[in-house]
């Protein structure tokens, strides 16, 4: 189900709790909402739709992907960039990202996965994990 986007920075700054199998419907809502906003959005975290669980959904090179309880366990090649956010009013803001990251997460059956990401996909994941941690750009 497509959900309304949260714009309140106080709510967005709230850290998310660990996701469980009970959060699978919320993950589907997150994915539905992301797809509905695909013209201007490439990733979303649960708190962007009022779900304060560690779940993200994003465009992974043309295929949508969902991660539960993602965490970056390794990063390399820092750079400065600017990002915008569907939840935040105003234009792009400066931030620091890494060109290469290694992420550990759980899939929809809550099996642990570890994978390397780079470039644009790595940047999207970093932005969404920041959301889970209550960090706004």
Phi and psi in degrees as GROMACS dihedral restraints (atoms count N, CA, C in turn):
[ dihedral_restraints ]
;  ai    aj    ak    al  type     phi  dphi    fc
    3     4     5     6     1   -73.2    20    10
    4     5     6     7     1   128.6    20    10
    6     7     8     9     1  -109.4    20    10
    7     8     9    10     1   160.5    20    10
    9    10    11    12     1   -72.5    20    10
   10    11    12    13     1   148.3    20    10
   12    13    14    15     1   -84.9    20    10
   13    14    15    16     1   132.3    20    10
   15    16    17    18     1   -80.0    20    10
   16    17    18    19     1   131.7    20    10
   18    19    20    21     1  -117.0    20    10
   19    20    21    22     1    -4.8    20    10
   21    22    23    24     1   -75.9    20    10
   22    23    24    25     1   114.7    20    10
   24    25    26    27     1   -63.4    20    10
   25    26    27    28     1   -25.1    20    10
   27    28    29    30     1   -68.1    20    10
   28    29    30    31     1   -43.6    20    10
   30    31    32    33     1   -69.1    20    10
   31    32    33    34     1   -38.1    20    10
   33    34    35    36     1   -68.6    20    10
   34    35    36    37     1   -24.1    20    10
   36    37    38    39     1   -83.7    20    10
   37    38    39    40     1    -1.8    20    10
   39    40    41    42     1   -76.8    20    10
   40    41    42    43     1   130.2    20    10
   42    43    44    45     1   -70.2    20    10
   43    44    45    46     1   142.9    20    10
   45    46    47    48     1   -88.2    20    10
   46    47    48    49     1   149.8    20    10
   48    49    50    51     1   -85.8    20    10
   49    50    51    52     1   163.1    20    10
   51    52    53    54     1   -59.4    20    10
   52    53    54    55     1   139.7    20    10
   54    55    56    57     1   -84.0    20    10
   55    56    57    58     1   150.1    20    10
   57    58    59    60     1  -130.8    20    10
   58    59    60    61     1   177.8    20    10
   60    61    62    63     1   -60.1    20    10
   61    62    63    64     1   -25.2    20    10
   63    64    65    66     1   -65.4    20    10
   64    65    66    67     1   -15.3    20    10
   66    67    68    69     1   -93.1    20    10
   67    68    69    70     1     4.3    20    10
   69    70    71    72     1   -56.6    20    10
   70    71    72    73     1   -43.3    20    10
   72    73    74    75     1   -62.4    20    10
   73    74    75    76     1   -37.6    20    10
   75    76    77    78     1   -64.9    20    10
   76    77    78    79     1   -36.0    20    10
   78    79    80    81     1   -65.0    20    10
   79    80    81    82     1   -38.2    20    10
   81    82    83    84     1   -66.2    20    10
   82    83    84    85     1   -40.1    20    10
   84    85    86    87     1   -61.2    20    10
   85    86    87    88     1   -40.8    20    10
   87    88    89    90     1   -62.2    20    10
   88    89    90    91     1   -45.8    20    10
   90    91    92    93     1   -64.4    20    10
   91    92    93    94     1   -43.6    20    10
   93    94    95    96     1   -59.7    20    10
   94    95    96    97     1   -41.9    20    10
   96    97    98    99     1   -68.7    20    10
   97    98    99   100     1   -40.5    20    10
   99   100   101   102     1   -60.8    20    10
  100   101   102   103     1   -46.8    20    10
  102   103   104   105     1   -62.3    20    10
  103   104   105   106     1   -37.9    20    10
  105   106   107   108     1   -65.1    20    10
  106   107   108   109     1   -24.9    20    10
  108   109   110   111     1  -109.9    20    10
  109   110   111   112     1    19.6    20    10
  111   112   113   114     1   -60.4    20    10
  112   113   114   115     1   -22.6    20    10
  114   115   116   117     1   -66.1    20    10
  115   116   117   118     1   -26.1    20    10
  117   118   119   120     1  -133.1    20    10
  118   119   120   121     1    15.0    20    10
  120   121   122   123     1  -149.3    20    10
  121   122   123   124     1   135.6    20    10
  123   124   125   126     1  -115.5    20    10
  124   125   126   127     1    -5.3    20    10
  126   127   128   129     1  -162.2    20    10
  127   128   129   130     1   153.4    20    10
  129   130   131   132     1  -146.3    20    10
  130   131   132   133     1   150.8    20    10
  132   133   134   135     1  -115.2    20    10
  133   134   135   136     1   158.1    20    10
  135   136   137   138     1   -51.5    20    10
  136   137   138   139     1   -40.5    20    10
  138   139   140   141     1   -65.9    20    10
  139   140   141   142     1   -17.4    20    10
  141   142   143   144     1   -70.2    20    10
  142   143   144   145     1   -16.4    20    10
  144   145   146   147     1  -119.8    20    10
  145   146   147   148     1    18.3    20    10
  147   148   149   150     1    82.1    20    10
  148   149   150   151     1    17.3    20    10
  150   151   152   153     1  -109.3    20    10
  151   152   153   154     1   111.3    20    10
  153   154   155   156     1   -94.7    20    10
  154   155   156   157     1    58.6    20    10
  156   157   158   159     1  -125.5    20    10
  157   158   159   160     1   152.7    20    10
  159   160   161   162     1   -79.7    20    10
  160   161   162   163     1    81.5    20    10
  162   163   164   165     1  -139.5    20    10
  163   164   165   166     1   136.2    20    10
  165   166   167   168     1  -131.6    20    10
  166   167   168   169     1   155.6    20    10
  168   169   170   171     1  -136.1    20    10
  169   170   171   172     1   142.7    20    10
  171   172   173   174     1  -158.9    20    10
  172   173   174   175     1   163.9    20    10
  174   175   176   177     1   -84.8    20    10
  175   176   177   178     1   113.5    20    10
  177   178   179   180     1  -104.4    20    10
  178   179   180   181     1    82.3    20    10
  180   181   182   183     1    55.1    20    10
  181   182   183   184     1    46.3    20    10
  183   184   185   186     1    97.2    20    10
  184   185   186   187     1    -6.7    20    10
  186   187   188   189     1  -123.2    20    10
  187   188   189   190     1   129.4    20    10
  189   190   191   192     1   -74.8    20    10
  190   191   192   193     1   141.8    20    10
  192   193   194   195     1  -135.8    20    10
  193   194   195   196     1   144.3    20    10
  195   196   197   198     1  -120.7    20    10
  196   197   198   199     1   139.7    20    10
  198   199   200   201     1  -128.1    20    10
  199   200   201   202     1   136.2    20    10
  201   202   203   204     1  -105.8    20    10
  202   203   204   205     1   133.7    20    10
  204   205   206   207     1    54.3    20    10
  205   206   207   208     1    47.6    20    10
  207   208   209   210     1   -72.4    20    10
  208   209   210   211     1   145.5    20    10
  210   211   212   213     1  -146.5    20    10
  211   212   213   214     1   140.1    20    10
  213   214   215   216     1   -83.8    20    10
  214   215   216   217     1   122.6    20    10
  216   217   218   219     1  -106.6    20    10
  217   218   219   220     1   -10.3    20    10
  219   220   221   222     1  -158.4    20    10
  220   221   222   223     1   142.4    20    10
  222   223   224   225     1  -146.0    20    10
  223   224   225   226     1   152.4    20    10
  225   226   227   228     1  -149.6    20    10
  226   227   228   229     1   155.3    20    10
  228   229   230   231     1    63.6    20    10
  229   230   231   232     1    70.1    20    10
  231   232   233   234     1   -66.1    20    10
  232   233   234   235     1   150.7    20    10
  234   235   236   237     1  -153.6    20    10
  235   236   237   238     1   160.6    20    10
  237   238   239   240     1  -101.6    20    10
  238   239   240   241     1   141.0    20    10
  240   241   242   243     1  -149.6    20    10
  241   242   243   244     1  -174.0    20    10
  243   244   245   246     1  -128.8    20    10
  244   245   246   247     1   142.8    20    10
  246   247   248   249     1  -136.3    20    10
  247   248   249   250     1   151.1    20    10
  249   250   251   252     1  -110.7    20    10
  250   251   252   253     1   169.0    20    10
  252   253   254   255     1  -146.1    20    10
  253   254   255   256     1   135.2    20    10
  255   256   257   258     1   -59.3    20    10
  256   257   258   259     1   -29.8    20    10
  258   259   260   261     1   -81.8    20    10
  259   260   261   262     1   -21.0    20    10
  261   262   263   264     1  -107.6    20    10
  262   263   264   265     1   131.9    20    10
  264   265   266   267     1   -75.8    20    10
  265   266   267   268     1   155.2    20    10
  267   268   269   270     1    97.8    20    10
  268   269   270   271     1   178.0    20    10
  270   271   272   273     1   -86.9    20    10
  271   272   273   274     1  -168.4    20    10
  273   274   275   276     1   -59.7    20    10
  274   275   276   277     1   150.0    20    10
  276   277   278   279     1  -125.3    20    10
  277   278   279   280     1   148.6    20    10
  279   280   281   282     1   -71.3    20    10
  280   281   282   283     1   147.5    20    10
  282   283   284   285     1  -158.5    20    10
  283   284   285   286     1   166.7    20    10
  285   286   287   288     1  -107.4    20    10
  286   287   288   289     1   133.4    20    10
  288   289   290   291     1  -134.0    20    10
  289   290   291   292     1   175.4    20    10
  291   292   293   294     1  -122.9    20    10
  292   293   294   295     1   139.3    20    10
  294   295   296   297     1   -69.4    20    10
  295   296   297   298     1   -31.1    20    10
  297   298   299   300     1  -129.1    20    10
  298   299   300   301     1   132.5    20    10
  300   301   302   303     1  -137.3    20    10
  301   302   303   304     1   155.1    20    10
  303   304   305   306     1  -116.3    20    10
  304   305   306   307     1   128.4    20    10
  306   307   308   309     1  -119.5    20    10
  307   308   309   310     1   137.1    20    10
  309   310   311   312     1  -110.9    20    10
  310   311   312   313     1   131.2    20    10
  312   313   314   315     1  -152.6    20    10
  313   314   315   316     1   179.0    20    10
  315   316   317   318     1  -115.9    20    10
  316   317   318   319     1   141.9    20    10
  318   319   320   321     1   -85.5    20    10
  319   320   321   322     1  -171.2    20    10
  321   322   323   324     1   -68.1    20    10
  322   323   324   325     1   -13.1    20    10
  324   325   326   327     1  -104.5    20    10
  325   326   327   328     1    10.4    20    10
  327   328   329   330     1    62.8    20    10
  328   329   330   331     1    34.2    20    10
  330   331   332   333     1   -88.9    20    10
  331   332   333   334     1   137.7    20    10
  333   334   335   336     1   -74.9    20    10
  334   335   336   337     1   135.2    20    10
  336   337   338   339     1  -129.1    20    10
  337   338   339   340     1   151.0    20    10
  339   340   341   342     1  -134.7    20    10
  340   341   342   343     1   131.7    20    10
  342   343   344   345     1  -151.7    20    10
  343   344   345   346     1   149.6    20    10
  345   346   347   348     1   -90.0    20    10
  346   347   348   349     1   139.9    20    10
  348   349   350   351     1  -131.0    20    10
  349   350   351   352     1   152.5    20    10
  351   352   353   354     1  -143.4    20    10
  352   353   354   355     1   167.9    20    10
  354   355   356   357     1    61.9    20    10
  355   356   357   358     1  -140.3    20    10
  357   358   359   360     1   -58.3    20    10
  358   359   360   361     1   -43.4    20    10
  360   361   362   363     1   -62.5    20    10
  361   362   363   364     1   -40.9    20    10
  363   364   365   366     1   -61.9    20    10
  364   365   366   367     1   -39.4    20    10
  366   367   368   369     1   -64.8    20    10
  367   368   369   370     1   -43.5    20    10
  369   370   371   372     1   -60.3    20    10
  370   371   372   373     1   -47.9    20    10
  372   373   374   375     1   -60.1    20    10
  373   374   375   376     1   -43.7    20    10
  375   376   377   378     1   -59.9    20    10
  376   377   378   379     1   -42.5    20    10
  378   379   380   381     1   -60.2    20    10
  379   380   381   382     1   -46.2    20    10
  381   382   383   384     1   -70.9    20    10
  382   383   384   385     1   -36.9    20    10
  384   385   386   387     1   -65.6    20    10
  385   386   387   388     1   -36.4    20    10
  387   388   389   390     1   -57.4    20    10
  388   389   390   391     1   -43.1    20    10
  390   391   392   393     1   -55.7    20    10
  391   392   393   394     1   -46.5    20    10
  393   394   395   396     1   -59.2    20    10
  394   395   396   397     1   -30.6    20    10
  396   397   398   399     1   -91.0    20    10
  397   398   399   400     1     4.2    20    10
  399   400   401   402     1    76.0    20    10
  400   401   402   403     1    18.7    20    10
  402   403   404   405     1   -98.3    20    10
  403   404   405   406     1   124.1    20    10
  405   406   407   408     1  -106.5    20    10
  406   407   408   409     1   144.7    20    10
